[in-house]
Amino acid sequence: MYYVYIIKSLTNNKYYIGYTKNIKERLERHNEGRSRFTKNKGEWILVYQERYNSRGEAIKREKYIKSQKSRKFIESLIYSGVEK
């Protein structure tokens, strides 16, 4: 099982979108500063996730969400309360 996830910085209110096989472990890596983009940007919390059966599906969805380049789009996913 793979996950597309969105995390939010409690420090600067920014979002990060990614995919992983283990959300708990990945969130720990972000909060420990072991991810280039999220390093030194404060504490991150998981705000959204979707499940996929294959890595390819997860990557495709992650790229789609990132291609929207829209905070409004990201927040519509988060606040819709719909989880795949």
C-alpha positions in Angstrom: 0.0 0.0 0.0 1.2 3.5 -0.9 0.0 6.8 0.4 -0.1 10.3 -1.1 0.0 12.7 1.8 -0.1 16.4 2.6 1.6 17.8 5.7 1.4 21.3 7.0 4.0 23.3 8.9 2.9 24.7 12.2 5.6 27.3 11.9 5.0 28.9 8.5 1.6 27.5 7.5 3.0 25.9 4.3 2.0 22.6 2.8 4.2 19.7 1.5 2.9 17.0 -0.8 4.6 13.6 -1.1 4.1 9.9 -1.3 5.4 7.1 0.8 4.8 3.5 1.9 4.9 4.3 5.6 3.3 7.6 6.6 4.3 7.5 10.3 8.0 6.9 9.5 7.9 9.6 6.8 6.4 12.2 9.0 9.1 11.5 11.6 11.7 12.0 9.0 10.2 15.4 8.1 10.1 16.5 11.7 13.6 15.3 12.4 14.9 17.5 9.5 15.9 14.6 7.3 14.0 15.9 4.3 15.6 18.7 2.2 12.4 20.8 1.6 11.0 20.5 5.1 14.3 20.8 7.0 14.4 23.7 9.5 10.8 24.7 8.9 9.4 23.7 12.2 7.0 21.0 13.2 4.9 19.3 10.5 1.5 17.6 11.0 -0.3 15.2 8.7 -3.5 16.9 7.3 -4.5 14.6 4.4 -3.8 11.2 3.0 -5.0 9.0 0.1 -4.2 5.2 -0.3 -3.1 3.5 -3.5 -2.3 -0.1 -4.3 0.7 0.7 -6.5 3.6 3.1 -6.4 2.8 4.2 -9.9 -0.7 5.3 -9.0 0.6 7.2 -6.0 3.3 9.0 -8.0 0.7 9.9 -10.7 -1.6 11.4 -8.1 1.2 13.3 -6.2 2.3 14.9 -9.5 -1.3 15.8 -10.3 -1.8 17.6 -7.0 1.5 19.4 -7.3 0.7 20.4 -10.9 -2.3 22.4 -9.7 0.1 24.8 -7.9 -2.9 26.0 -5.9 -3.3 26.4 -2.2 -7.0 26.6 -2.8 -7.0 23.2 -4.5 -4.9 21.6 -1.7 -7.2 23.1 1.0 -10.3 21.9 -0.9 -8.9 18.3 -0.6 -8.1 18.7 3.0 -11.4 20.2 4.0 -13.6 18.0 1.8 -13.0 15.3 4.4 -12.9 12.7 1.7 -10.1 10.2 2.0 -9.3 7.7 -0.8 
